[in-house]
């Protein structure tokens, strides 16, 4: 609106309101400005289809603004609320977990991976109590995720990172299935995790573990420390994959974590240990896995069992003895580059032990 002072001391408004030309005269500038603001507001409401609020709606709006923090955008909040209501497959949380697990099975994911995700989701659901079982998945917000991460899990960077990863996988799947409109974990950053120094068995512990075990337990220990094969892969192996005559192990894609087959060349002492427990056509490990780690710790006289210690023992002693990180990485199918593998696993203080390790025979 344009306000103009006329020669007779009066004031004129020129402009458009609700699509019509407006020209009005006023005795004072103050009255002209008040009328101009009112007409601009009416024109804004007309353009955006905004209707006047009745007394009840005005009271509700006043209450809403009193609840919101300063600077909050009510329109943005309303859009987010409406977006959550536009999803086509609303689902209760417990049922969504069941559907997610079923989908992972159909997609042929490893059982260990499925169980790990299910454990995280069950912990998340239990944190919010029994009502969470029937709570709609779309009603879980970023605030809920933060509350869980800050109060329901062990507060270490690696643990927090793993829980964020698992929840993000689940909610990303739910978004794809149109159970939710947005992933509440998507904008939550994972913490930086400091890499711990690799722990491996001493030569004395390796010798004690192999000497004080037999049968399936010795097979498990020998294949882990002399071939670097992952624990879950060992449990899926059978002896037909172990070719002692040609000093190698061939693991098919159906067994490996990476779903890519690989061949590991065995040193003479590894072959000698495996001959003491070889059983043609049988599973490599068919023993009692529930107390396996306890039995191996007892055999090696260990107080604690570092994660993946047998595989790390192989990596450290192989790189330290042969100083060929590319060859070690080939046997491991490691995603780390050879430079990184050499940097993390080569230990000059282990040179003497590494020499004795690859000469250790039954």
C-alpha positions as CSV (number, residue, x, y, z in Angstrom):
1,X,0.0,0.0,0.0
2,X,1.2,3.5,-0.9
3,X,0.3,6.4,1.5
4,X,0.3,9.9,0.0
5,X,-0.1,13.3,1.7
6,X,-2.6,15.6,-0.2
7,X,-2.5,19.4,-0.5
8,X,-5.6,19.8,1.7
9,X,-3.9,18.1,4.7
10,X,-5.6,14.8,4.2
11,X,-3.9,11.4,3.5
12,X,-4.6,8.9,0.7
13,X,-4.0,5.1,0.5
14,X,-3.5,3.6,-3.0
15,X,-3.0,-0.1,-3.7
16,X,-4.7,-3.5,-4.2
17,X,-6.5,-5.7,-1.7
18,X,-8.1,-9.0,-2.4
19,X,-7.5,-8.4,-6.1
20,X,-9.3,-5.1,-6.2
21,X,-8.0,-1.5,-6.6
22,X,-8.2,0.5,-3.3
23,X,-8.2,4.3,-2.9
24,X,-9.3,5.8,0.4
25,X,-8.9,9.2,2.2
26,X,-8.0,9.8,5.9
27,X,-7.8,12.8,8.1
28,X,-4.5,11.7,9.7
29,X,-1.5,9.7,8.7
30,X,-2.0,7.4,11.7
31,X,-5.4,6.3,10.6
32,X,-4.1,5.7,7.1
33,X,-1.3,3.5,8.4
34,X,-3.6,1.5,10.6
35,X,-6.0,0.9,7.7
36,X,-3.2,0.0,5.3
37,X,-1.8,-2.7,7.7
38,X,-5.3,-4.1,8.1
39,X,-5.9,-4.3,4.4
40,X,-2.4,-5.9,3.8
41,X,-3.2,-8.6,6.4
42,X,-6.6,-9.3,4.8
43,X,-5.0,-9.5,1.4
44,X,-2.3,-11.9,2.8
45,X,-5.1,-14.2,4.2
46,X,-7.0,-14.0,1.0
47,X,-3.9,-15.1,-1.1
48,X,-3.1,-18.0,1.1
49,X,-6.7,-19.2,1.8
50,X,-6.4,-18.4,5.5
51,X,-9.7,-18.1,7.3
52,X,-10.3,-16.0,10.4
53,X,-10.0,-18.0,13.7
54,X,-13.1,-18.3,15.9
55,X,-12.7,-17.7,19.6
56,X,-11.9,-21.4,20.4
57,X,-9.3,-21.7,17.7
58,X,-7.7,-18.4,18.8
59,X,-7.5,-19.7,22.4
60,X,-5.9,-23.0,21.2
61,X,-3.4,-21.1,19.0
62,X,-2.4,-18.9,21.9
63,X,-1.8,-22.0,24.1
64,X,0.3,-23.7,21.3
65,X,2.6,-20.6,21.0
66,X,3.0,-20.6,24.8
67,X,4.3,-24.2,24.6
68,X,6.7,-23.7,21.8
69,X,10.3,-22.5,22.4
70,X,11.2,-19.0,21.1
71,X,11.8,-19.0,17.4
72,X,10.0,-22.3,16.7
73,X,8.4,-22.5,13.2
74,X,4.8,-23.7,13.8
75,X,4.2,-24.2,10.0
76,X,7.3,-26.4,9.8
77,X,6.2,-28.4,12.8
78,X,2.7,-28.9,11.3
79,X,4.3,-30.1,8.0
80,X,6.4,-32.6,9.8
81,X,3.3,-33.9,11.7
82,X,1.3,-34.2,8.5
83,X,4.2,-36.0,6.7
84,X,4.2,-38.7,9.4
85,X,0.5,-39.2,8.8
86,X,0.9,-39.7,5.0
87,X,2.7,-43.0,5.3
88,X,0.9,-45.9,3.8
89,X,2.0,-48.9,6.0
90,X,1.6,-47.8,9.6
91,X,2.9,-50.5,11.8
92,X,3.3,-51.2,15.5
93,X,6.9,-51.4,16.7
94,X,7.0,-55.1,17.8
95,X,5.4,-56.2,14.5
96,X,7.8,-54.1,12.5
97,X,10.7,-55.9,14.2
98,X,9.2,-59.2,13.2
99,X,8.7,-58.1,9.6
100,X,12.3,-56.7,9.5
101,X,13.7,-60.0,10.8
102,X,11.7,-62.0,8.2
103,X,12.9,-59.7,5.4
104,X,16.5,-60.2,6.5
105,X,16.1,-64.0,6.4
106,X,14.5,-63.8,2.9
107,X,17.5,-61.7,1.8
108,X,19.8,-64.5,2.9
109,X,21.6,-62.4,5.5
110,X,24.0,-64.2,7.9
111,X,22.3,-65.5,11.1
112,X,24.8,-63.8,13.3
113,X,24.1,-60.4,11.6
114,X,20.3,-60.9,12.0
115,X,20.7,-61.9,15.7
116,X,22.8,-58.8,16.4
117,X,20.3,-56.4,14.9
118,X,17.4,-58.1,16.7
119,X,19.2,-57.8,20.0
120,X,19.6,-54.0,19.5
121,X,16.0,-53.5,18.5
122,X,14.7,-55.6,21.4
123,X,16.8,-53.5,23.8
124,X,15.5,-50.3,22.3
125,X,11.9,-51.5,22.6
126,X,12.3,-52.7,26.2
127,X,13.8,-49.3,27.2
128,X,10.4,-47.7,26.5
129,X,8.4,-50.4,28.4
130,X,5.5,-52.5,27.4
131,X,3.6,-49.7,25.7
132,X,6.4,-49.5,23.1
133,X,5.3,-52.9,21.7
134,X,2.1,-51.5,20.3
135,X,3.4,-48.0,19.8
136,X,3.3,-47.0,16.1
137,X,6.7,-46.9,14.6
138,X,6.0,-43.5,13.1
139,X,5.7,-42.1,16.7
140,X,9.4,-42.7,17.5
141,X,11.3,-39.5,17.2
142,X,14.9,-38.4,17.1
143,X,14.5,-37.4,20.8
144,X,13.5,-41.0,21.6
145,X,16.7,-42.3,19.9
146,X,18.8,-39.8,21.8
147,X,17.2,-40.7,25.1
148,X,18.0,-44.4,24.5
149,X,21.6,-43.7,23.4
150,X,22.2,-41.5,26.4
151,X,20.8,-43.7,29.1
152,X,20.3,-47.3,28.1
153,X,23.6,-48.4,26.7
154,X,27.2,-48.6,27.8
155,X,28.7,-45.1,27.2
156,X,31.7,-46.0,25.1
157,X,32.3,-44.6,21.5
158,X,32.4,-48.1,19.9
159,X,29.2,-49.2,21.7
160,X,27.4,-46.0,20.8
161,X,28.5,-46.2,17.2
162,X,27.3,-49.8,16.9
163,X,23.9,-49.0,18.3
164,X,23.5,-46.0,16.0
165,X,24.5,-48.2,13.1
166,X,22.0,-50.9,13.9
167,X,19.1,-48.5,14.6
168,X,19.8,-46.7,11.4
169,X,19.7,-49.9,9.3
170,X,16.3,-50.7,10.8
171,X,14.7,-47.3,10.4
172,X,16.1,-46.9,6.9
173,X,14.4,-50.2,6.0
174,X,11.1,-49.0,7.7
175,X,11.3,-45.8,5.6
176,X,11.7,-47.8,2.4
177,X,8.7,-49.9,3.4
178,X,6.7,-46.7,3.9
179,X,6.2,-47.4,7.6
180,X,7.7,-44.0,8.5
181,X,8.2,-40.8,6.5
182,X,11.7,-40.0,7.9
183,X,14.5,-41.9,9.5
184,X,14.9,-40.5,13.1
185,X,18.5,-41.8,13.2
186,X,19.6,-40.3,9.9
187,X,20.9,-37.0,11.3
188,X,22.6,-38.5,14.4
189,X,26.3,-38.7,13.9
190,X,28.4,-41.6,15.0
191,X,31.3,-40.9,17.3
192,X,34.9,-41.2,16.3
193,X,36.2,-44.5,17.6
194,X,39.9,-44.7,18.5
195,X,41.5,-47.9,17.3
196,X,42.8,-50.1,20.1
197,X,46.2,-51.7,19.8
198,X,45.9,-55.2,18.4
199,X,46.1,-57.9,21.1
200,X,47.5,-61.4,20.3
201,X,48.5,-64.5,22.2
202,X,52.0,-64.9,23.5
203,X,54.0,-67.8,22.2
204,X,53.7,-69.5,25.6
205,X,49.9,-69.1,25.5
206,X,49.7,-70.5,21.9
207,X,51.8,-73.5,23.0
208,X,49.7,-74.2,26.1
209,X,46.4,-73.9,24.3
210,X,47.4,-76.4,21.6
211,X,49.1,-78.8,24.0
212,X,46.2,-78.8,26.5
213,X,43.4,-79.3,24.0
214,X,42.3,-82.1,21.8
215,X,39.6,-82.9,19.2
216,X,37.3,-80.2,18.1
217,X,38.8,-77.6,20.5
218,X,42.3,-78.1,19.2
219,X,41.0,-77.9,15.6
220,X,39.2,-74.6,16.4
221,X,42.3,-73.2,18.0
222,X,44.8,-74.4,15.3
223,X,42.7,-73.1,12.4
224,X,42.1,-69.8,14.1
225,X,45.7,-69.1,15.0
226,X,47.5,-70.7,12.0
227,X,45.0,-69.7,9.2
228,X,43.3,-66.5,10.6
229,X,39.8,-67.9,9.8
230,X,37.0,-66.1,11.6
231,X,35.2,-67.9,14.5
232,X,31.8,-68.1,12.7
233,X,33.5,-69.4,9.6
234,X,35.3,-72.2,11.5
235,X,31.9,-73.3,12.9
236,X,30.5,-73.6,9.3
237,X,33.5,-75.5,7.9
238,X,34.0,-79.2,7.4
239,X,37.2,-81.2,6.9
240,X,36.6,-81.5,3.1
241,X,37.7,-77.9,2.9
242,X,41.1,-78.7,4.5
243,X,43.6,-80.2,2.1
244,X,46.5,-81.3,4.2
245,X,48.3,-83.1,1.3
246,X,48.6,-79.7,-0.5
247,X,48.9,-77.6,2.6
248,X,45.9,-75.3,2.1
249,X,42.4,-74.6,3.2
250,X,39.8,-73.6,0.6
251,X,36.7,-71.9,2.1
252,X,33.8,-71.5,-0.3
253,X,31.6,-68.4,-0.5
254,X,28.8,-70.1,1.3
255,X,31.0,-70.1,4.5
256,X,32.9,-66.8,4.4
257,X,31.6,-63.6,6.0
258,X,32.4,-61.7,2.8
259,X,30.5,-64.3,0.6
260,X,33.7,-64.6,-1.5
261,X,35.6,-67.8,-1.4
262,X,39.3,-67.7,-0.4
263,X,42.3,-70.1,-0.1
264,X,44.8,-70.0,2.7
265,X,48.2,-71.6,2.4
266,X,49.3,-73.5,5.5
267,X,52.7,-73.6,7.0
268,X,54.2,-77.1,7.8
269,X,53.6,-76.8,11.5
270,X,49.9,-75.9,10.9
271,X,49.6,-79.0,8.8
272,X,51.2,-81.1,11.6
273,X,48.8,-79.8,14.2
274,X,45.7,-80.3,12.0
275,X,46.8,-83.9,11.3
276,X,46.4,-84.7,15.0
277,X,42.6,-83.9,14.8
278,X,41.7,-84.5,11.2
279,X,38.4,-86.4,10.7
280,X,37.5,-86.9,7.0
281,X,34.0,-85.7,6.1
282,X,33.1,-84.4,9.5
283,X,32.4,-80.8,10.6
284,X,35.6,-79.1,11.8
285,X,33.9,-78.0,15.0
286,X,31.0,-80.1,16.2
287,X,31.8,-79.7,19.9
288,X,30.1,-77.7,22.7
289,X,30.4,-74.1,21.6
290,X,28.6,-72.6,24.7
291,X,31.7,-73.0,26.9
292,X,34.4,-73.1,24.2
293,X,36.1,-69.8,25.1
294,X,36.2,-70.8,28.7
295,X,37.9,-74.1,27.8
296,X,40.4,-72.4,25.6
297,X,41.2,-69.8,28.2
298,X,41.7,-72.5,30.8
299,X,44.0,-74.4,28.4
300,X,46.1,-71.3,27.7
301,X,46.0,-70.1,31.3
302,X,44.4,-66.8,30.2
303,X,42.4,-64.5,32.5
304,X,40.6,-62.7,29.6
305,X,39.8,-63.3,26.0
306,X,40.3,-60.3,23.7
307,X,37.9,-60.1,20.7
308,X,39.1,-62.1,17.6
309,X,42.4,-62.9,19.4
310,X,43.1,-66.0,17.4
311,X,42.7,-64.1,14.0
312,X,44.8,-61.2,15.4
313,X,47.4,-63.7,16.5
314,X,47.7,-65.1,13.0
315,X,47.9,-61.6,11.5
316,X,50.6,-60.4,13.9
317,X,52.8,-63.4,13.7
318,X,52.3,-63.8,9.9
319,X,53.2,-60.2,9.0
320,X,56.0,-60.0,11.6
321,X,57.6,-63.3,10.4
322,X,57.2,-63.1,6.7
323,X,57.0,-59.2,6.3
324,X,54.7,-59.6,3.3
325,X,51.5,-57.7,4.2
326,X,50.0,-58.2,0.7
327,X,50.3,-62.0,1.1
328,X,48.7,-61.9,4.5
329,X,45.9,-59.6,3.2
330,X,45.3,-62.1,0.4
331,X,44.8,-65.0,2.8
332,X,42.6,-62.9,5.1
333,X,40.5,-61.2,2.4
334,X,41.1,-58.1,4.5
335,X,39.4,-54.8,3.6
336,X,42.4,-53.0,5.0
337,X,45.1,-51.9,2.6
338,X,48.5,-53.6,2.9
339,X,50.1,-50.5,4.4
340,X,47.4,-50.3,7.1
341,X,47.6,-54.0,7.8
342,X,51.4,-53.8,8.1
343,X,51.2,-50.7,10.4
344,X,48.7,-52.3,12.8
345,X,50.0,-55.8,12.9
346,X,53.8,-55.8,12.5
347,X,55.4,-55.7,15.9
348,X,59.2,-55.8,16.0
349,X,59.1,-57.0,19.7
350,X,57.4,-60.2,18.4
351,X,60.1,-61.2,15.9
352,X,61.5,-63.8,18.2
353,X,58.1,-65.2,19.2
354,X,57.0,-65.2,15.6
355,X,59.9,-67.3,14.6
356,X,59.2,-69.8,17.4
357,X,55.4,-69.7,16.6
358,X,55.8,-70.8,13.0
359,X,58.2,-73.6,14.1
360,X,55.9,-74.9,16.9
361,X,55.0,-78.5,16.2
362,X,53.1,-81.2,18.2
